[in-house]
Amino acid sequence: MKLKNPEIRWKENSVGVFCKERSPIFFDYKSLPERDLVIPGFDCSEFNWMINQIKFDPNKFVKNFKSRNGEAPGYQRCRALALIRTYPDNFNILCNAFCILAYRYILNGMGTIKEIEDLYKKINELETDKDGTFHYRWLTSVWTALGHTYVKSENRKMALDAFNKVHSYKTIKEWPSALVNIIGACFVTGQSEEYSLGLYNTAIQNFNVKSPQNLSEILVGSRILKVIMGDNSFDVPPLYLKAERFFSR
């Protein structure tokens, strides 16, 4: 007999497994099953695989980070909360989790501003003695996500503070792939053409394009710069447009 596939619903703080003619089973994100779920007559392999994928391997950091793309918002949020519980003192992984939580709040209304602010405070506590290129890339990503979070909650002062940190922190030579974060922050905060172009040129001179992802950063950064320089025929990512309009009210 062919097994039926249950319906899996990833919500804000819990996941439900729905099977016809049976009561649904719910798991809070804080108490996910330790063993594979077995329901007679149903194939739970997809659910069990997804739960297993939440277990994060720091030695495969890049692979794990990219693997969240395209997944259900609730599943991404579940992953971020699991990262925070499992690696409470790992700066890079907490930054990963912060960005996931922030964008689920911004785009899907999941979580709270307090939850995001509390995690940001924790990251700041770990940040004091850190340095290096990867550290720089993560900080600009965290500040960018934080800025968009405050735009959503309509906190003008805190949003402006976050975006100003992004474009003025150290030198873009250290991690040129932060280009979109940097030029996007210039656009949102109304920096001059000369200043923005200077940051862009510095990044380009230090770029080592090894993947399509790096090329994508250059292309998106170029489009934002064109708009800064007065050419409105180019598209700016929607979140940056929303932030710029918020500040120009």
C-alpha positions as CSV (number, residue, x, y, z in Angstrom):
1,M,0.0,0.0,0.0
2,K,1.3,3.4,-1.0
3,L,1.9,5.7,1.9
4,K,0.2,9.1,2.0
5,N,2.2,12.3,2.4
6,P,1.2,14.5,5.3
7,E,0.9,18.3,4.9
8,I,3.6,20.2,6.8
9,R,2.8,23.8,7.9
10,W,5.7,25.9,9.3
11,K,4.2,28.7,11.4
12,E,5.7,31.5,13.4
13,N,6.7,29.4,16.5
14,S,5.5,25.9,15.7
15,V,5.3,23.3,12.9
16,G,2.2,21.2,12.3
17,V,2.0,17.8,10.6
18,F,-1.5,17.3,9.2
19,C,-2.8,13.9,8.1
20,K,-6.3,13.2,6.8
21,E,-8.6,11.5,9.3
22,R,-6.1,12.0,12.1
23,S,-5.6,14.7,14.6
24,P,-2.7,17.1,13.6
25,I,0.6,16.9,15.5
26,F,2.3,20.1,16.5
27,F,5.8,20.8,17.7
28,D,7.0,24.0,19.2
29,Y,10.3,25.3,17.8
30,K,11.8,25.0,21.2
31,S,11.0,21.3,21.5
32,L,11.5,19.6,18.1
33,P,11.5,15.8,17.9
34,E,14.7,14.1,18.8
35,R,13.9,11.0,16.7
36,D,12.2,10.4,13.4
37,L,8.5,10.9,13.4
38,V,6.5,7.8,12.5
39,I,2.8,7.9,11.7
40,P,1.2,4.6,10.5
41,G,0.0,4.9,6.9
42,F,2.0,8.1,6.2
43,D,5.4,8.9,4.7
44,C,7.1,11.3,7.1
45,S,10.5,11.2,5.3
46,E,10.2,14.9,4.1
47,F,9.4,16.1,7.6
48,N,12.2,14.1,9.2
49,W,14.7,15.3,6.6
50,M,13.8,18.9,7.2
51,I,14.2,18.5,11.0
52,N,17.6,16.9,10.4
53,Q,18.6,19.8,8.2
54,I,18.1,22.2,11.1
55,K,21.1,20.6,12.8
56,F,23.8,23.1,11.8
57,D,27.3,22.1,11.0
58,P,29.7,25.1,11.4
59,N,32.3,23.3,9.3
60,K,30.0,23.6,6.3
61,F,29.0,27.2,7.1
62,V,28.6,28.6,3.6
63,K,26.6,25.5,2.5
64,N,24.3,25.7,5.5
65,F,23.8,29.5,5.1
66,K,22.7,29.2,1.5
67,S,20.5,26.2,2.1
68,R,17.8,28.4,3.7
69,N,17.0,30.2,0.4
70,G,13.6,29.3,-1.0
71,E,12.4,27.5,2.1
72,A,9.2,28.3,3.9
73,P,9.5,31.5,6.1
74,G,8.5,29.6,9.2
75,Y,11.1,26.9,8.5
76,Q,13.8,29.6,8.1
77,R,12.7,31.1,11.4
78,C,12.9,27.7,13.1
79,R,16.4,27.2,11.8
80,A,17.5,30.6,13.2
81,L,16.1,29.9,16.6
82,A,17.9,26.5,16.6
83,L,21.2,28.2,15.7
84,I,20.9,30.6,18.6
85,R,20.2,27.8,21.1
86,T,23.0,25.6,19.7
87,Y,25.7,28.1,19.2
88,P,25.1,31.0,21.7
89,D,28.7,32.2,21.6
90,N,29.6,31.9,17.9
91,F,29.7,35.4,16.4
92,N,29.3,34.4,12.8
93,I,26.5,32.0,13.4
94,L,24.6,34.4,15.5
95,C,24.9,37.0,12.8
96,N,23.5,34.4,10.4
97,A,20.6,33.8,12.7
98,F,20.0,37.5,13.2
99,C,19.7,38.2,9.5
100,I,17.2,35.3,9.1
101,L,15.1,36.5,12.0
102,A,15.2,40.1,10.9
103,Y,14.1,39.4,7.3
104,R,11.3,37.1,8.5
105,Y,10.1,40.0,10.6
106,I,10.4,42.5,7.8
107,L,8.9,40.4,5.0
108,N,6.6,38.0,6.8
109,G,5.7,39.7,10.1
110,M,7.1,36.9,12.2
111,G,8.7,37.5,15.5
112,T,9.0,40.8,17.4
113,I,11.2,43.8,17.4
114,K,12.2,43.0,21.0
115,E,13.4,39.6,20.0
116,I,15.6,41.1,17.3
117,E,17.0,43.8,19.6
118,D,17.8,41.3,22.3
119,L,19.8,39.2,19.8
120,Y,21.6,42.4,18.5
121,K,22.7,43.1,22.1
122,K,24.1,39.6,22.4
123,I,26.0,40.1,19.1
124,N,27.4,43.3,20.4
125,E,28.7,41.6,23.5
126,L,30.6,39.1,21.3
127,E,31.8,41.7,18.8
128,T,34.2,43.7,21.0
129,D,37.3,41.7,20.4
130,K,36.6,40.5,16.9
131,D,38.3,41.7,13.7
132,G,38.9,40.5,10.1
133,T,37.3,40.4,6.7
134,F,34.5,37.9,7.5
135,H,33.7,39.8,10.7
136,Y,33.4,43.0,8.6
137,R,31.0,41.4,6.1
138,W,28.8,40.1,8.8
139,L,28.6,43.4,10.7
140,T,27.4,45.3,7.6
141,S,24.8,42.6,6.9
142,V,23.5,42.8,10.5
143,W,23.3,46.6,10.5
144,T,21.6,46.5,7.1
145,A,19.0,44.1,8.4
146,L,18.6,46.1,11.6
147,G,18.1,49.3,9.6
148,H,15.3,47.7,7.5
149,T,13.8,46.3,10.7
150,Y,13.5,49.8,12.2
151,V,12.0,51.1,8.9
152,K,9.3,48.5,9.2
153,S,8.6,49.6,12.9
154,E,8.9,53.3,11.8
155,N,11.7,54.2,14.1
156,R,13.4,56.9,12.1
157,K,16.3,57.6,14.4
158,M,17.3,54.0,15.0
159,A,17.0,53.2,11.3
160,L,19.2,56.1,10.3
161,D,21.8,55.2,12.9
162,A,22.0,51.6,11.5
163,F,22.3,52.6,7.9
164,N,24.9,55.3,8.7
165,K,27.0,52.6,10.4
166,V,27.0,50.5,7.3
167,H,28.5,53.0,4.8
168,S,31.0,54.6,7.2
169,Y,32.5,51.6,9.0
170,K,36.2,51.0,8.4
171,T,37.1,50.5,4.7
172,I,35.4,48.5,2.0
173,K,38.8,47.2,0.9
174,E,38.5,44.7,3.7
175,W,35.5,42.9,2.2
176,P,34.4,44.3,-1.1
177,S,31.5,41.9,-1.4
178,A,29.7,44.1,1.1
179,L,29.2,46.4,-1.9
180,V,25.4,46.2,-1.9
181,N,25.2,46.8,1.8
182,I,27.5,49.9,1.4
183,I,26.0,51.5,-1.7
184,G,22.5,50.7,-0.5
185,A,23.1,52.5,2.7
186,C,24.5,55.5,0.7
187,F,21.3,55.6,-1.3
188,V,19.0,55.3,1.7
189,T,20.8,58.0,3.7
190,G,21.3,60.4,0.8
191,Q,25.0,60.4,0.5
192,S,26.6,62.4,-2.3
193,E,27.5,61.1,-5.7
194,E,31.2,61.7,-5.1
195,Y,31.2,59.8,-1.8
196,S,29.2,56.9,-3.1
197,L,31.3,56.6,-6.3
198,G,34.5,56.6,-4.3
199,L,33.3,53.7,-2.2
200,Y,32.1,51.8,-5.3
201,N,35.4,52.3,-7.1
202,T,37.4,51.1,-4.0
203,A,35.3,48.0,-3.8
204,I,35.6,47.2,-7.5
205,Q,39.4,47.6,-7.4
206,N,39.6,45.0,-4.6
207,F,37.0,42.5,-6.0
208,N,38.1,39.0,-6.9
209,V,35.2,37.6,-8.8
210,K,35.2,33.9,-8.2
211,S,31.5,33.1,-8.5
212,P,28.2,34.3,-10.0
213,Q,27.3,35.5,-6.5
214,N,30.1,38.0,-6.5
215,L,29.2,39.2,-10.0
216,S,25.6,39.7,-8.8
217,E,26.9,41.9,-6.0
218,I,28.6,44.1,-8.5
219,L,25.6,44.3,-10.8
220,V,23.2,45.2,-8.0
221,G,25.6,47.7,-6.5
222,S,26.1,49.3,-9.9
223,R,22.3,49.7,-10.4
224,I,21.9,51.4,-7.0
225,L,24.9,53.7,-7.8
226,K,23.3,54.7,-11.1
227,V,20.2,55.9,-9.3
228,I,22.3,57.8,-6.8
229,M,23.9,59.5,-9.8
230,G,20.5,60.5,-11.2
231,D,19.7,57.7,-13.6
232,N,16.3,56.5,-12.5
233,S,15.9,54.0,-15.3
234,F,17.6,51.4,-13.1
235,D,15.8,49.2,-10.5
236,V,16.7,49.5,-6.8
237,P,15.9,46.6,-4.5
238,P,12.4,47.2,-3.0
239,L,13.5,47.3,0.6
240,Y,16.0,50.1,-0.2
241,L,13.3,52.0,-2.0
242,K,11.0,51.7,0.9
243,A,13.7,52.9,3.3
244,E,14.6,55.8,1.1
245,R,11.0,56.9,0.9
246,F,10.6,56.5,4.6
247,F,13.5,59.0,5.3
248,S,12.3,61.4,2.6
249,R,8.8,61.9,4.1
